[in-house]
């Protein structure tokens, strides 16, 4: 065994310092932690992107009623000032849609009279317009199939045409273009039964909604 007394004092000192250094590197010091500061009493809310809908003029003989609401009829266009009388009686809820039944029901290959309405963007940002049929209203049908009926929607911002089942597809939406901030657009919708459809006059579809959504552009 090596006796430390027989080691040169200088060598002994170096060896001792090396041992201390080795012990020192194995020691973990507690990290200093400061006091906590914060942003307190934050009040955050989202801005509103608001889309409204309104009926336009005496628009449809599908229910033999006059849905005049103070809006204007005529060619489809955008009213960028929103002061020209277009879409003046709009709502952020619902308005009456198609009522094609009985003697006024759908016939193969015959397009319905147009259902006229308007969409108004009352927010300060442009909105991308889409149309969908929500939920799944066609789980039970009486002879008519949603794939047999084409819904065409035309606005001053754009147009879409597809069968009802396409509008009801949860993985896609039908685009109607972009509506500028604080503006409105005239629209119309028609439905048409496939010309090859065979009917007896008793076929029908359950009632359904056509929803329009405005999404802020990126």
Buried (B, 14 or more C-beta within 10 A) or exposed (E): EEEEEEEEEEEEEEEEEEEEEEEEEEEEEEEEEEEEEEEEEEEEEEEEBEBBBBBBBEBBEBBEEEBEBBBBEEEBBBBBEBEEEBBBBBEEEEBBBBBBEEEBBBBEEEEBBBBBBBBBBBBEBBBBBBBBBEEEBBEEBEBBBBEBBBBBBBBBBBBBEBBBBBBBEEEEBBBBBBBBBBBBBBBBBBBBBBEEBEBEEEBBBEEBEBBBBBBEEE
